[in-house]
C-alpha cells in the first residue's frame, strides 16, 4: 500500500461541484472527520435537475458554517476561480464540477465545453500558480466507450468515445497529464462507475425509474434488458476519494532533467456488474418494502424492453485491483443494501 503524504489536518480543501451528489457527500465527510479542516465549496447550481435537491444538500453543509464557505459561481469564470485561490490558498483541490449525462450531451454540447473543458482548464491554471499539493478530479467510466475487453482497466486505450460527455472526460485526463508533466502538479484522476444512493441525481436510471413507477408510467429498459452496470454506492465512492486525496503522486525527475509526470489514474467501481433486469427487480422489491409502491403493484405492465440508445454502452465493469493495491480499498456495499437505503430516503422525500 502507498503511504499517505498529504496531511488534511487543519488544511483548506477546495471542492468544486459542492452542491452535487458526490460533492456534497464528500464535503460532509471531510467536515465531519476533520475538526480543524476548512472546506471551500463552489457550484453554479444549474437547473439540469431539481434544484431543491441541491438546496437540501447545501442546507446540511450549512451546519458547518464556521468551516464551510460556499460560492454560487461557475468554474468556467476564470476571474472567480483566481480570486478563490488567492483568497483561500487551498492545499488540496477536488474537482467534481462537471456537466454530467451522456444523453444530455447530444442535445446540449455547449454546456459540456464550458464546464468540463474551460472550467477544468481554469482550475489547472490556478493550481499551477498556487502550489496546490494535490489535484484530484472526476473522470468517468464513459471514457471506455464500446471497449469489448472487460473488466475495464486504466491501461486500456480509450480513444473512441461514443458521446461528447466521454470525450470531455478523456480530455480532462490528457490536460491533467500535460500539466503534471509541464508544471509538476500532482494529479490523480478517478473514473467513477454509475454512482447511486439517497439524494442522488434524478437523471440516473434508478431515480428516474422510481419517479415513473410512482406516477404509474412505463419504464424503458434499454438493449432489451441486456445491459450490465457496475453500480457503486455513494459512501464507497466518497471513501475512495478521501483515501486518494491523502496520497499525491510523487514528484520525480527523469533522465532528461524534466519532471516525470506526478500523475495517477484509478477506477472506482463495485467490480461486480449487475444485469439491468436484476437491478430493476431488486429496486421494485425495495420500493414495495419502503412503502413507496403498493404490494400488489403490477410491474410487468409498467416495463418496456427497447433497443440501445445513442451514446450508451451495453456494459460497464471496473478493474479496481490498482485501487485495492495502492489504498487497500475495494467498494463493498451490496446492491440490495444500497437500493434499500435509497428507497427509504425516497419514501421520506415524497412526504416533503
C-alpha positions in Angstrom: 0.0 0.0 0.0 1.0 3.6 -0.6 1.8 5.7 2.4 -0.2 8.9 2.8 1.9 12.0 2.0 -0.8 14.7 2.1 -1.9 15.7 5.6 -5.5 17.1 5.6 -5.4 18.2 9.3 -6.1 21.9 9.7 -5.9 22.4 5.9 -8.1 24.2 3.4 -9.7 21.9 0.7 -11.5 23.2 -2.4 -14.3 21.0 -3.6 -16.0 22.0 -6.9 -19.5 20.8 -7.5 -20.1 21.0 -3.8 -23.9 21.1 -4.3 -23.8 17.9 -6.4 -24.4 14.3 -5.3 -20.8 13.3 -4.8 -19.5 16.7 -3.9 -21.9 17.4 -1.1 -21.3 13.9 0.4 -17.6 14.4 0.2 -17.8 17.8 1.9 -19.9 16.4 4.7 -17.5 13.5 5.2 -14.4 15.8 5.3 -16.0 18.3 7.7 -17.2 15.5 10.0 -14.0 13.6 10.1 -11.5 16.5 10.4 -12.5 19.1 13.0 -9.8 21.6 12.1 -10.3 21.3 8.3 -11.9 24.0 6.2 -13.8 23.3 3.0 -14.3 25.9 0.2 -17.2 24.8 -2.0 -18.2 26.1 -5.4 -21.2 25.2 -7.5 -23.2 27.2 -10.0 -26.4 25.2 -9.0 -27.7 24.7 -12.6 -31.3 23.6 -13.3 -30.1 20.4 -15.1 -32.1 18.6 -12.4 -34.3 19.6 -9.5 -32.6 22.4 -7.7 -34.4 21.5 -4.4 -32.1 18.5 -4.1 -29.0 20.7 -4.4 -30.5 23.2 -1.9 -31.2 20.5 0.6 -27.6 19.3 0.3 -26.3 22.8 0.9 -28.5 23.3 3.9 -26.9 20.3 5.5 -23.5 21.7 4.9 -24.6 25.0 6.4 -24.4 23.2 9.8 -20.6 23.6 9.4 -20.9 27.3 8.6 -17.7 28.2 10.6 -15.6 25.8 8.4 -17.6 25.7 5.1 -17.5 28.6 2.7 -19.8 28.4 -0.4 -19.6 30.2 -3.7 -22.5 30.0 -6.1 -20.3 30.5 -9.1 -19.2 28.7 -12.2 -15.7 27.2 -12.6 -15.8 28.5 -16.2 -15.4 32.0 -14.7 -11.6 32.4 -14.6 -11.8 35.6 -12.5 -13.8 33.9 -9.8 -11.5 30.9 -9.7 -8.4 33.0 -9.5 -9.9 35.1 -6.6 -10.9 32.0 -4.7 -7.4 30.5 -4.9 -5.8 33.8 -4.0 -8.1 34.4 -1.0 -8.1 30.8 0.4 -4.9 29.1 -0.8 -6.4 25.6 -1.0 -4.0 22.8 -0.1 -5.9 20.1 -2.0 -8.4 20.6 -4.9 -11.1 18.0 -5.7 -12.8 18.8 -9.0 -16.3 17.2 -9.1 -17.9 20.1 -11.0 -19.0 19.0 -14.5 -21.9 18.9 -16.8 -22.9 15.3 -16.4 -25.1 12.9 -18.5 -24.4 11.1 -21.8 -27.8 11.8 -23.4 -27.9 15.5 -22.5 -24.5 16.0 -24.3 -26.2 15.0 -27.5 -28.6 18.0 -27.4 -26.7 20.5 -25.2 -23.0 20.3 -26.2 -22.2 23.8 -25.3 -22.7 23.1 -21.6 -20.0 20.4 -21.7 -17.4 22.5 -23.3 -18.0 25.4 -20.9 -17.9 23.4 -17.7 -15.8 20.3 -18.5 -13.2 21.9 -20.7 -13.0 25.6 -20.0 -13.7 25.1 -16.3 -11.2 22.4 -15.9 -8.5 24.5 -17.7 -9.2 27.3 -15.2 -8.6 25.0 -12.3 -5.4 23.6 -13.8 -4.1 27.2 -14.3 -5.0 28.1 -10.7 -3.3 25.0 -9.3 -0.2 25.9 -11.4 0.1 29.3 -9.9 -0.8 28.5 -6.2 1.4 25.4 -5.4 -1.5 23.0 -4.7 -0.3 19.8 -3.1 -2.7 17.5 -4.9 -5.4 17.9 -7.6 -8.0 15.1 -7.6 -10.5 15.2 -10.4 -13.5 13.2 -11.6 -13.3 11.3 -14.8 -15.9 8.7 -15.8 -16.4 5.1 -16.9 -17.9 6.6 -20.1 -14.4 7.1 -21.5 -14.2 3.4 -22.1 -16.9 3.8 -24.8 -17.7 0.5 -26.5 -14.5 -1.3 -25.5 -15.1 -5.0 -25.8 -12.5 -6.0 -23.3 -13.8 -6.3 -19.7 -13.2 -5.6 -16.9 -12.2 -2.1 -18.0 -8.6 -1.2 -17.0 -7.0 2.2 -16.8 -4.3 0.7 -19.0 -6.8 0.2 -21.9 -6.8 2.5 -24.9 -9.8 4.9 -24.7 -9.5 6.7 -28.0 -13.0 6.1 -29.4 -15.6 7.9 -27.2 -19.2 7.4 -28.1 -20.5 10.7 -26.6 -19.3 14.2 -26.2 -19.5 13.8 -22.4 -17.0 10.9 -22.6 -14.8 13.0 -25.0 -14.6 15.9 -22.4 -13.7 13.5 -19.6 -10.9 11.9 -21.7 -9.8 15.5 -22.5 -9.6 16.2 -18.7 -7.2 13.2 -18.3 -5.0 14.4 -21.1 -5.0 18.0 -19.8 -4.1 16.9 -16.3 -1.3 14.8 -17.6 0.1 17.7 -19.6 0.0 20.0 -16.6 1.6 17.3 -14.4 4.4 17.0 -16.9 4.9 20.7 -17.6 4.4 22.2 -14.2 5.0 19.2 -11.8 1.4 19.4 -10.4 0.4 16.1 -8.6 -2.8 15.0 -10.3 -5.0 11.9 -9.7 -8.0 11.1 -11.9 -10.8 8.9 -10.8 -13.1 7.1 -13.2 -16.4 6.7 -11.5 -18.8 3.9 -12.3 -22.6 4.5 -12.1 -22.9 6.2 -8.7 -26.2 5.7 -6.8 -27.7 6.3 -3.4 -30.0 8.5 -1.4 -30.5 12.1 -2.7 -28.8 11.2 -5.9 -29.2 12.6 -9.4 -32.8 12.3 -10.8 -31.4 11.7 -14.3 -29.9 8.4 -13.2 -31.8 5.3 -14.1 -32.7 4.1 -10.6 -34.1 7.5 -9.7 -35.9 8.0 -13.0 -37.4 4.5 -12.8 -38.7 5.2 -9.4 -40.3 8.5 -10.4 -42.1 6.9 -13.3 -43.3 3.9 -11.4 -44.8 6.1 -8.7 -46.7 8.0 -11.4 -47.9 4.8 -13.0 -45.8 5.3 -16.1 -43.9 2.7 -18.1 -40.1 2.4 -17.6 -38.0 1.8 -20.7 -35.2 -0.8 -20.2 -32.6 -0.4 -22.9 -30.9 -3.0 -25.1 -33.9 -5.2 -24.2 -32.5 -5.6 -20.7 -29.1 -7.0 -21.8 -27.2 -4.2 -20.1 -24.8 -4.6 -17.1 -23.7 -1.8 -14.9 -21.1 -1.6 -12.2 -23.3 0.2 -9.7 -21.3 1.9 -7.0 -22.8 3.2 -3.7 -22.2 6.8 -2.8 -20.5 6.0 0.5 -18.0 3.7 -1.3 -17.2 6.5 -3.8 -16.6 9.0 -1.0 -14.4 6.6 0.9 -12.3 6.0 -2.2 -11.9 9.8 -2.9 -10.9 10.5 0.7 -8.2 7.9 0.6 -6.9 9.0 -2.7 -6.8 12.7 -1.6 -4.2 11.8 1.0 -1.6 10.4 -1.4 -0.3 12.6 -4.1 1.7 11.0 -6.9 5.4 11.5 -6.0 7.4 14.2 -7.8 10.4 12.8 -9.6 13.0 14.0 -12.2 13.6 12.0 -15.3 16.8 11.3 -17.2 16.1 14.3 -19.3 16.1 16.6 -16.3 12.4 17.3 -16.6 9.7 16.2 -14.2 8.3 12.7 -14.6 4.6 13.5 -14.5 3.3 13.0 -10.9 0.1 11.6 -12.3 -2.2 8.6 -11.5 -5.5 7.3 -12.7 -7.9 4.8 -11.0 -11.2 3.2 -11.5 -13.7 3.4 -8.6 -16.4 0.9 -9.2 -18.1 -2.0 -7.5 -16.1 -4.6 -9.5 -19.3 -6.6 -9.8 -21.6 -5.6 -12.8 -25.3 -6.2 -12.3 -27.8 -7.2 -15.0 -30.2 -4.3 -15.5 -33.3 -6.5 -15.2 -32.0 -7.9 -11.9 -31.3 -4.4 -10.8 -34.9 -3.3 -11.6 -36.3 -6.3 -9.8 -34.4 -5.5 -6.6 -35.4 -1.8 -6.9 -39.0 -2.8 -7.2 -38.9 -5.1 -4.2 -37.2 -2.4 -2.1 -39.7 0.3 -3.2 -42.5 -2.0 -2.0 -40.7 -2.7 1.3 -40.3 1.0 1.9 -44.0 1.7 1.1 -43.2 3.8 -2.0 -45.2 1.3 -4.1 -48.2 -0.9 -3.1 -47.5 -4.6 -2.6 -49.8 -5.5 -5.5 -48.1 -3.2 -8.0 -48.2 -4.8 -11.5 -44.5 -4.3 -12.5 -44.8 -6.3 -15.8 -47.4 -3.9 -17.0 -45.0 -1.0 -16.5 -41.9 -2.4 -18.2 -40.9 -1.9 -21.8 -37.9 -3.5 -23.4 -36.4 -1.2 -26.0 -33.2 -1.0 -28.2 -30.0 0.6 -27.1 -30.0 4.3 -27.2 -27.3 6.6 -28.9 -24.2 7.2 -26.8 -24.9 4.3 -24.4 -22.9 1.1 -23.9 -24.0 -2.4 -23.1 -21.7 -3.0 -20.1 -19.6 -1.1 -17.6 -17.2 -3.2 -15.4 -14.3 -1.7 -13.4 -11.0 -3.3 -12.8 -10.3 -2.0 -9.3 -7.2 -4.0 -8.5 -4.9 -0.9 -8.6 -7.1 0.9 -6.1 -7.1 -2.0 -3.8 -3.3 -2.5 -4.2 -2.4 1.2 -3.6 -5.1 2.1 -1.0 -6.3 -1.1 0.5 -9.8 -0.3 -0.6 -12.5 -2.0 -2.6 -16.1 -0.9 -2.7 -18.2 -3.3 -0.7 -21.9 -2.1 -0.3 -24.2 -4.8 -1.7 -26.7 -3.6 -4.3 -29.7 -4.5 -2.3 -28.4 -2.7 0.8 -27.7 0.4 -1.3 -31.1 0.4 -3.0 -32.8 -0.2 0.3 -31.3 3.0 1.7 -32.3 4.8 -1.5 -35.9 3.5 -1.2 -36.2 4.5 2.4 -34.9 8.0 1.6 -37.3 8.3 -1.3 -40.2 7.4 0.9 -39.4 10.3 3.1 -38.5 12.6 0.2 -42.1 12.1 -1.3 -43.6 13.3 2.0 -41.8 16.7 1.9 
